[in-house]
Amino acid sequence: MAFAILRTKKLKSAPSIRGAGGHNARTRQTPNADPQKKNVVLVDGGNDLYGTVMKKIRSAEIKRKIRKDAVLAQEVFLSASPEYFRHEDPGQAGKWDKEKMKAWEKASMAWLQENFGENMIDCQLHLDESTPHMHAIVVPLVKDIKKDVMRLSAKEVFSKLSLREMQTSYAQATADIGLQRGIPGSKAKHTDIQKFYKMVEDTTRATVPKIDPPGRMLREQTRQEYADGINEFLAKEWEPVLAKANFFVSAKKQKIEYQATAAALSEENLRLQDELELATEAARDVPLDLVLEKAGLDPNPKDREQWLGGGHQINVTGQKWFAHNRGQDGGGAIDLVMHLNQYNFHQAVAWLGQKIDIDAAGQAIRAQAQTMAERFKDIDLKFTPPDPAPEHLPALKKWLQETRGLDPALTDSLIDHGSIYATEYKGDVNAVFLARNSKGINGAEEVKGLSGDFSGMTTGSNRKAGAFCIGNHLSKRAVFVKSALDALAYGQLHPDRDCYIISTAGATTKPCFVDELVENGWALTVAYDNDEIGRAFAEKFKENYPHATVEFPEKKNWNDDLIAAIGRPYLDLSPESDGPSM
């Protein structure tokens, strides 16, 4: 039973690429290589492999700036287990069946060309080591179909899922020549398996050689006694050797049995994984209202989009949710269950499977969607800003300038231009901060209650449709903060900084504008709240954009820092109040 072998290695720097090139082309000393045997250049990457890689990247005309820690190339190693190349004696290093080797070379090269095409810039067939193998160098370029541009993304080309699919497709491509796939998800190490195979392959059961009586002796009894004595001596001397040899014979039989069992388990594992993927896709579409109901939360009678209970305050818009108590948001039923119960991914899917009839929920939501679509087909569902309440402007100005300590000249200017205004909802006065997209079009609005802890987005708003921003939009430096108030406070605290301050309306790892800014070479700073949630989201933000810098306020948020800096206490200036409460 011979296996197809595929491994990959990331190459992130000039030294690592040149090192791989030197090893593969044998321009560097390789102790375990036989200098009398010649390797075969299948695709010539030239004398300077790093230069070839960079030339390939430049030819793609990538618009986005390449990160310093980006994977520039990936080395793909292909081979087969020794018993394929030398079935008679797998342990005989450096020997192989030429016809089998040629068949493997042809199948492997066809697979590489089909999967990587022109992105494979170098490929060497090594025949000077114990077993034939290939080293291919691939530049992980992918095309963004929506934007019609090329991107460098090893994360996509060589993701965990892609690597799993590659293992399967390479085994399928070499199945006709007698190779098969290893066990998906196996934790075994290749080197350990190879050493084990080498020890046990083609071992035959060892026995003690028997000594026949000599042809002539003085009498019959003496001849037999002589043979018995010799055999008894040999049995004692060979006992430890026999025990070890027979152990390996038994191990070989067990290996064959384990391989058959593993193949069956592998098929079962793939079937279960497919079932999990189907269940996961179905679980994502479960209505969030149903999830919240099953989790024990109740709808807020004053706000039909808000659910309360168990210390949670969650707003739902379609399949998107926002948790006010933690400043956290997400999309889909699985993310919501992970948030509510502090579950991991698989626990969340299991919870949904136990609590909710996913198939029935899917049928119900499809039927409900059709009914709702028919009933409201004539209703315009586009974002509509709430009506201004100019009678509350005095209270809004007092709250901004006295309670929040913001610069009167700046806030008055923003109010005059309509970027901030007051509105009333169910008797409560709110401050509304206009969120515009990159073309200056209003696509969303951020809301903060003048009394209480309410904050969020107006109905119909989408955080991806725009953001509240202040500062120099030509500065090439963006600072992302959690709220419009923090944006104003940050700008007031750092008047000497030439930057464009963008509110994300709640901590997020992928805010509005960020990809566009990165493509245009902007420097990024994430400056979320100085608390557990803010630090966690800042860390995830930096994972997505490694070149970004991180900055935290001294206190919880930038508005708190501003209050501390100007020495102004918090005042009770809610609309119902007659004045400040000291």
LUMVEXVO-862448 format. One line per 4 residues: number of its first residue (from 1); their letters; for each residue y, x, z of C-alpha. Coordinates in nm, 3 decimals. Example, Ala and Ser with C-alpha at 12.3 -4.5 7.8 and 13.67 -1.06 7.14 Angstrom:
<pts>
1) as) -0.450:1.230:0.780  -0.106:1.367:0.714
</pts>
This chain:
<pts>
1) mafa) 0.000:0.000:0.000  0.313:0.179:-0.128  0.671:0.087:-0.043  1.002:0.102:-0.229
5) ilrt) 1.258:0.305:-0.029  1.635:0.248:-0.044  1.897:0.393:0.190  2.274:0.425:0.170
9) kklk) 2.536:0.650:0.326  2.914:0.604:0.348  3.137:0.880:0.209  3.494:0.852:0.345
13) saps) 3.651:1.193:0.288  3.679:1.480:0.043  3.450:1.708:0.254  3.177:1.444:0.281
17) irga) 3.188:1.370:-0.095  3.193:1.739:-0.191  2.912:1.804:0.058  2.698:1.533:-0.101
21) gghn) 2.781:1.668:-0.447  2.690:2.024:-0.348  2.358:1.916:-0.202  2.267:1.690:-0.493
25) artr) 2.364:1.941:-0.764  2.205:2.228:-0.565  2.527:2.433:-0.568  2.471:2.470:-0.195
29) qtpn) 2.165:2.627:-0.037  1.890:2.373:0.039  1.619:2.534:0.259  1.342:2.278:0.188
33) adpq) 1.388:2.287:-0.193  1.158:2.481:-0.427  1.384:2.696:-0.653  1.105:2.717:-0.915
37) kknv) 1.129:2.344:-0.988  1.411:2.186:-1.189  1.593:1.864:-1.106  1.721:1.615:-1.366
41) vlvd) 2.086:1.507:-1.408  2.074:1.138:-1.500  2.449:1.072:-1.472  2.679:1.376:-1.466
45) ggnd) 2.958:1.352:-1.208  3.099:1.693:-1.297  3.156:2.005:-1.091  3.413:1.837:-0.862
49) lygt) 3.254:1.513:-0.741  3.553:1.424:-0.521  3.785:1.461:-0.820  3.557:1.232:-1.023
53) vmkk) 3.559:0.970:-0.746  3.939:0.971:-0.719  3.977:0.958:-1.098  3.756:0.648:-1.102
57) irsa) 3.963:0.484:-0.827  4.291:0.563:-1.002  4.160:0.422:-1.331  4.106:0.086:-1.158
61) eikr) 4.484:0.059:-1.100  4.441:-0.074:-0.748  4.765:-0.231:-0.629  4.684:-0.240:-0.259
65) kirk) 4.735:0.084:-0.067  4.403:0.249:0.018  4.344:0.290:0.391  4.301:0.639:0.535
69) davl) 3.955:0.550:0.670  3.842:0.364:0.358  3.494:0.426:0.216  3.570:0.605:-0.112
73) aqev) 3.209:0.621:-0.232  2.859:0.530:-0.122  2.550:0.746:-0.169  2.241:0.547:-0.267
77) flsa) 1.902:0.712:-0.204  1.595:0.578:-0.389  1.233:0.683:-0.354  0.882:0.552:-0.282
81) spey) 0.634:0.623:-0.004  0.408:0.927:-0.076  0.093:0.722:-0.142  0.252:0.589:-0.463
85) frhe) 0.314:0.932:-0.616  -0.012:1.094:-0.499  -0.263:0.828:-0.410  -0.552:1.071:-0.379
89) dpgq) -0.378:1.289:-0.122  -0.041:1.157:0.010  -0.010:1.453:0.246  0.000:1.711:-0.034
93) agkw) 0.374:1.777:-0.055  0.525:1.873:-0.389  0.248:1.712:-0.598  0.260:1.382:-0.785
97) dkek) 0.120:1.185:-1.075  0.357:1.250:-1.369  0.300:0.910:-1.532  0.369:0.728:-1.206
101) mkaw) 0.678:0.937:-1.146  0.812:0.855:-1.495  0.746:0.483:-1.445  0.929:0.491:-1.112
105) ekas) 1.221:0.687:-1.262  1.260:0.436:-1.547  1.247:0.131:-1.316  1.483:0.285:-1.059
109) mawl) 1.741:0.393:-1.317  1.738:0.046:-1.476  1.798:-0.108:-1.132  2.090:0.126:-1.058
113) qenf) 2.257:0.053:-1.392  2.210:-0.322:-1.354  2.356:-0.329:-1.001  2.636:-0.071:-1.025
117) genm) 2.703:-0.013:-1.394  3.003:0.213:-1.460  3.077:0.237:-1.087  2.781:0.479:-1.063
121) idcq) 2.957:0.807:-1.140  2.677:1.053:-1.055  2.297:1.039:-1.030  2.047:1.320:-0.973
125) lhld) 1.666:1.307:-0.980  1.526:1.560:-0.731  1.184:1.703:-0.808  1.211:2.021:-0.600
129) estp) 1.125:1.867:-0.264  0.809:1.710:-0.124  0.849:1.367:-0.292  1.054:1.264:-0.601
133) hmha) 1.377:1.080:-0.515  1.720:0.996:-0.657  2.072:1.039:-0.521  2.331:0.809:-0.686
137) ivvp) 2.704:0.813:-0.604  2.872:0.473:-0.637  3.245:0.392:-0.613  3.259:0.042:-0.451
141) lvkd) 3.509:-0.130:-0.682  3.518:-0.510:-0.700  3.733:-0.749:-0.900  3.940:-1.013:-0.725
145) ikkd) 3.894:-1.297:-0.972  4.173:-1.513:-0.829  4.435:-1.237:-0.848  4.279:-1.062:-1.150
149) vmrl) 4.304:-0.721:-0.982  4.056:-0.452:-0.875  3.993:-0.365:-0.511  3.809:-0.083:-0.331
153) sake) 3.577:-0.258:-0.087  3.254:-0.106:0.042  3.256:-0.389:0.297  3.180:-0.631:0.015
157) vfsk) 2.958:-0.421:-0.211  2.749:-0.276:0.075  2.773:-0.547:0.341  2.470:-0.613:0.562
161) lslr) 2.380:-0.915:0.352  2.426:-0.720:0.027  2.207:-0.435:0.155  1.935:-0.682:0.247
165) emqt) 1.954:-0.832:-0.102  1.947:-0.481:-0.254  1.628:-0.395:-0.063  1.467:-0.710:-0.198
169) syaq) 1.589:-0.673:-0.558  1.490:-0.304:-0.574  1.139:-0.393:-0.453  1.123:-0.667:-0.717
173) atad) 1.239:-0.422:-0.986  0.957:-0.182:-0.895  0.688:-0.442:-0.820  0.530:-0.399:-1.165
177) iglq) 0.456:-0.033:-1.090  0.291:-0.119:-0.756  0.572:-0.095:-0.499  0.663:-0.359:-0.244
181) rgip) 0.945:-0.428:0.000  0.940:-0.311:0.359  0.961:-0.566:0.640  1.307:-0.733:0.643
185) gska) 1.479:-0.668:0.975  1.227:-0.399:1.077  1.352:-0.162:1.350  1.104:0.113:1.254
189) khtd) 1.242:0.453:1.156  1.138:0.581:0.813  1.072:0.935:0.932  0.835:0.817:1.205
193) iqkf) 0.642:0.600:0.958  0.610:0.884:0.707  0.476:1.123:0.970  0.228:0.860:1.083
197) ykmv) 0.111:0.791:0.727  0.066:1.162:0.662  -0.157:1.192:0.968  -0.381:0.896:0.897
201) edtt) -0.400:0.857:0.516  -0.744:0.913:0.359  -0.904:1.020:0.687  -1.284:0.977:0.696
205) ratv) -1.481:0.926:1.017  -1.580:1.263:1.164  -1.931:1.329:1.296  -2.114:1.631:1.444
209) pkid) -2.324:1.808:1.182  -2.692:1.796:1.275  -2.906:2.111:1.274  -3.252:2.069:1.123
213) ppgr) -3.542:2.259:1.276  -3.610:2.596:1.111  -3.883:2.614:0.847  -4.115:2.840:1.042
217) mlre) -4.166:2.875:1.417  -4.460:2.983:1.626  -4.541:2.627:1.725  -4.407:2.272:1.649
221) qtrq) -4.266:2.207:2.001  -4.063:2.527:1.994  -3.898:2.436:1.661  -3.782:2.094:1.789
225) eyad) -3.663:2.235:2.120  -3.461:2.492:1.929  -3.286:2.225:1.715  -3.219:1.999:2.015
229) gine) -3.057:2.283:2.204  -2.826:2.371:1.917  -2.728:2.005:1.865  -2.655:1.957:2.235
233) flak) -2.430:2.262:2.234  -2.238:2.148:1.923  -2.191:1.797:2.065  -2.016:1.935:2.373
237) ewep) -1.797:2.173:2.174  -1.694:1.908:1.918  -1.634:1.622:2.163  -1.250:1.658:2.191
241) vlak) -1.217:1.714:1.814  -1.429:1.407:1.745  -1.225:1.192:1.983  -0.897:1.285:1.813
245) anff) -1.034:1.245:1.459  -1.191:0.906:1.531  -0.869:0.790:1.692  -0.686:0.853:1.363
249) vsak) -0.957:0.671:1.167  -0.917:0.373:1.398  -0.539:0.399:1.364  -0.568:0.388:0.986
253) kqki) -0.767:0.065:1.005  -0.517:-0.080:1.247  -0.235:0.023:1.012  -0.390:-0.179:0.729
257) eyqa) -0.433:-0.480:0.960  -0.075:-0.448:1.090  0.062:-0.426:0.734  -0.114:-0.749:0.639
261) taaa) 0.015:-0.918:0.956  0.365:-0.780:0.899  0.371:-0.912:0.542  0.284:-1.260:0.667
265) lsee) 0.544:-1.237:0.944  0.798:-1.111:0.693  0.753:-1.423:0.479  0.783:-1.641:0.789
269) nlrl) 1.093:-1.449:0.897  1.261:-1.503:0.559  1.171:-1.874:0.568  1.322:-1.910:0.916
273) qdel) 1.634:-1.720:0.810  1.677:-1.954:0.513  1.640:-2.254:0.744  1.900:-2.105:0.981
277) elat) 2.144:-2.052:0.692  2.099:-2.414:0.581  2.146:-2.539:0.938  2.454:-2.321:0.976
281) eaar) 2.614:-2.458:0.660  2.545:-2.813:0.775  2.675:-2.740:1.127  3.007:-2.609:0.998
285) dvpl) 3.093:-2.950:0.852  3.027:-3.154:1.167  3.352:-3.345:1.250  3.543:-3.172:1.529
289) dlvl) 3.614:-3.505:1.703  3.238:-3.555:1.740  3.195:-3.202:1.880  3.473:-3.255:2.137
293) ekag) 3.327:-3.591:2.239  2.981:-3.436:2.291  3.142:-3.153:2.489  3.290:-3.406:2.733
297) ldpn) 3.656:-3.402:2.625  3.863:-3.718:2.587  4.136:-3.800:2.334  4.491:-3.785:2.468
301) pkdr) 4.618:-4.147:2.471  4.969:-4.016:2.394  4.863:-3.792:2.105  4.578:-3.894:1.875
305) eqwl) 4.530:-3.536:1.752  4.487:-3.388:2.100  4.176:-3.373:2.322  4.174:-3.295:2.697
309) gggh) 3.912:-3.210:2.957  3.742:-2.923:3.135  4.064:-2.723:3.145  4.097:-2.750:2.765
313) qinv) 4.394:-2.880:2.564  4.291:-2.880:2.199  4.469:-3.014:1.894  4.265:-3.101:1.584
317) tgqk) 4.383:-3.123:1.225  4.091:-3.188:0.990  3.844:-2.903:1.049  4.107:-2.677:1.210
321) wfah) 4.166:-2.660:1.585  4.416:-2.497:1.820  4.360:-2.441:2.195  4.697:-2.450:2.370
325) nrgq) 4.567:-2.319:2.703  4.449:-1.995:2.543  4.668:-1.972:2.237  4.354:-1.951:2.026
329) dggg) 4.271:-2.124:1.699  3.984:-2.150:1.456  3.810:-2.355:1.193  3.485:-2.549:1.189
333) aidl) 3.242:-2.686:1.445  3.063:-2.355:1.518  3.384:-2.171:1.610  3.489:-2.462:1.830
337) vmhl) 3.159:-2.468:2.022  3.177:-2.088:2.067  3.526:-2.133:2.215  3.442:-2.430:2.440
341) nqyn) 3.120:-2.290:2.586  3.178:-1.916:2.548  2.864:-1.901:2.332  2.765:-1.650:2.071
345) fhqa) 2.706:-1.762:1.712  2.336:-1.848:1.742  2.384:-2.027:2.074  2.657:-2.240:1.916
349) vawl) 2.433:-2.339:1.621  2.152:-2.425:1.865  2.389:-2.636:2.078  2.501:-2.833:1.772
353) gqki) 2.141:-2.885:1.669  2.051:-3.019:2.015  2.360:-3.234:2.076  2.427:-3.372:1.727
357) dida) 2.212:-3.515:1.450  2.359:-3.285:1.185  2.203:-3.468:0.889  2.323:-3.805:1.017
361) agqa) 2.667:-3.660:1.092  2.687:-3.518:0.741  2.598:-3.851:0.584  2.843:-4.032:0.810
365) iraq) 3.131:-3.799:0.735  3.070:-3.820:0.360  3.065:-4.201:0.376  3.376:-4.200:0.597
369) aqtm) 3.555:-3.962:0.358  3.488:-4.188:0.062  3.612:-4.494:0.252  3.925:-4.314:0.374
373) aerf) 3.997:-4.175:0.029  3.983:-4.523:-0.121  4.191:-4.678:0.157  4.467:-4.416:0.155
377) kdid) 4.462:-4.306:-0.208  4.826:-4.405:-0.255  4.957:-4.226:0.056  5.142:-3.895:0.012
381) lkft) 4.977:-3.645:0.249  5.221:-3.359:0.184  5.403:-3.193:0.471  5.706:-3.395:0.581
385) ppdp) 5.949:-3.246:0.837  6.023:-3.465:1.142  6.362:-3.632:1.155  6.637:-3.432:1.329
389) apeh) 6.785:-3.574:1.650  7.144:-3.439:1.646  7.223:-3.618:1.973  6.998:-3.364:2.148
393) lpal) 7.172:-3.055:2.003  7.371:-2.985:2.324  7.047:-2.982:2.526  6.880:-2.760:2.262
397) kkwl) 7.164:-2.506:2.273  7.162:-2.493:2.653  6.786:-2.440:2.655  6.799:-2.161:2.396
401) qetr) 7.102:-1.980:2.534  7.082:-2.035:2.909  6.719:-2.101:2.987  6.580:-1.862:2.727
405) gldp) 6.868:-1.611:2.738  6.907:-1.594:2.359  7.224:-1.476:2.186  7.460:-1.777:2.137
409) altd) 7.609:-1.637:1.815  7.263:-1.596:1.657  7.120:-1.930:1.773  7.437:-2.120:1.675
413) slid) 7.417:-1.963:1.329  7.050:-2.057:1.289  7.124:-2.413:1.402  7.416:-2.440:1.159
417) hgsi) 7.189:-2.327:0.873  6.916:-2.575:0.971  6.661:-2.308:1.068  6.646:-2.452:1.422
421) yate) 6.704:-2.816:1.510  6.619:-3.075:1.776  6.380:-3.365:1.734  6.243:-3.634:1.961
425) ykgd) 5.880:-3.739:1.991  5.766:-4.011:2.231  6.072:-3.957:2.452  6.035:-3.578:2.470
429) vnav) 6.288:-3.341:2.313  6.147:-3.054:2.108  6.294:-2.746:1.944  6.184:-2.716:1.580
433) flar) 6.182:-2.375:1.409  6.172:-2.384:1.029  5.887:-2.186:0.870  5.940:-2.074:0.511
437) nskg) 5.712:-1.907:0.260  5.787:-1.589:0.062  5.989:-1.793:-0.191  6.207:-1.944:0.080
441) inga) 6.045:-2.288:0.057  5.989:-2.482:0.378  5.614:-2.538:0.415  5.564:-2.571:0.790
445) eevk) 5.749:-2.599:1.121  5.688:-2.452:1.464  5.758:-2.672:1.766  5.832:-2.591:2.129
449) glsg) 5.897:-2.851:2.398  6.218:-2.813:2.599  6.021:-2.921:2.906  5.660:-2.841:2.986
453) dfsg) 5.426:-2.600:2.809  5.386:-2.782:2.478  5.396:-2.564:2.167  5.236:-2.586:1.827
457) mttg) 5.303:-2.699:1.472  5.444:-3.027:1.343  5.201:-3.275:1.188  5.096:-3.167:0.840
461) snrk) 5.209:-2.809:0.894  4.992:-2.519:0.787  5.047:-2.175:0.939  4.947:-2.020:0.607
465) agaf) 5.224:-2.212:0.429  5.512:-2.029:0.596  5.650:-1.861:0.907  5.968:-1.844:1.111
469) cign) 6.120:-1.503:1.035  6.436:-1.312:1.123  6.564:-0.963:1.045  6.580:-0.751:0.734
473) hlsk) 6.339:-0.885:0.470  6.388:-0.565:0.265  6.304:-0.323:0.547  5.938:-0.262:0.450
477) ravf) 5.840:-0.294:0.819  5.698:-0.620:0.955  5.656:-0.705:1.324  5.424:-0.998:1.405
481) vksa) 5.489:-1.186:1.730  5.326:-1.496:1.876  5.617:-1.746:1.861  5.962:-1.813:1.720
485) ldal) 6.111:-1.758:2.069  5.943:-1.417:2.085  6.078:-1.332:1.739  6.434:-1.405:1.854
489) aygq) 6.385:-1.220:2.183  6.225:-0.916:2.014  6.518:-0.888:1.774  6.767:-0.913:2.061
493) lhpd) 6.581:-0.648:2.264  6.560:-0.406:1.968  6.886:-0.439:1.773  6.854:-0.083:1.638
497) rdcy) 6.516:-0.145:1.471  6.524:-0.213:1.099  6.241:-0.462:1.064  6.140:-0.812:0.961
501) iist) 6.012:-1.013:1.260  5.753:-1.281:1.178  5.626:-1.552:1.413  5.254:-1.631:1.377
505) agat) 5.284:-1.958:1.577  4.991:-1.858:1.797  4.792:-1.535:1.796  4.587:-1.487:1.481
509) tkpc) 4.407:-1.199:1.313  4.529:-1.281:0.960  4.885:-1.421:0.970  5.095:-1.559:0.689
513) fvde) 5.229:-1.301:0.439  5.020:-1.013:0.575  4.807:-0.942:0.265  5.110:-0.970:0.040
517) lven) 5.301:-0.725:0.259  5.010:-0.478:0.266  4.984:-0.488:-0.113  5.353:-0.401:-0.133
521) gwal) 5.321:-0.103:0.102  5.478:-0.248:0.417  5.422:-0.092:0.759  5.279:-0.341:1.012
525) tvay) 5.326:-0.380:1.388  5.140:-0.643:1.589  5.331:-0.735:1.907  5.146:-1.025:2.068
529) dnde) 5.155:-1.131:2.434  5.057:-0.885:2.704  4.759:-1.086:2.830  4.386:-1.101:2.765
533) igra) 4.417:-1.324:2.458  4.708:-1.129:2.311  4.534:-0.795:2.357  4.208:-0.928:2.210
537) faek) 4.381:-1.067:1.901  4.585:-0.748:1.859  4.263:-0.546:1.865  4.107:-0.771:1.598
541) fken) 4.428:-0.753:1.394  4.408:-0.374:1.396  4.042:-0.389:1.292  4.150:-0.585:0.984
545) ypha) 4.452:-0.359:0.919  4.376:-0.014:1.068  4.712:0.135:0.965  4.897:-0.121:1.183
549) tvef) 5.059:-0.014:1.511  5.028:-0.216:1.831  5.308:-0.293:2.077  5.308:-0.510:2.391
553) pekk) 5.593:-0.643:2.606  5.624:-0.522:2.964  5.577:-0.874:3.094  5.366:-1.149:2.938
557) nwnd) 5.584:-1.210:2.631  5.903:-1.083:2.468  6.111:-1.374:2.598  6.006:-1.285:2.953
561) dlia) 6.117:-0.925:2.884  6.452:-1.053:2.760  6.504:-1.268:3.070  6.425:-0.965:3.290
565) aigr) 6.655:-0.739:3.087  6.962:-0.963:3.114  6.888:-1.066:3.472  6.909:-1.434:3.392
569) pyld) 6.684:-1.667:3.598  6.496:-1.956:3.448  6.703:-2.274:3.469  6.591:-2.635:3.465
573) lspe) 6.780:-2.765:3.163  6.544:-3.038:3.047  6.722:-3.341:2.891  6.666:-3.547:3.206
577) sdgp) 6.838:-3.287:3.423  7.208:-3.316:3.515  7.242:-2.940:3.523  7.084:-2.614:3.631
581) sm) 6.857:-2.608:3.933  6.897:-2.278:4.114
</pts>
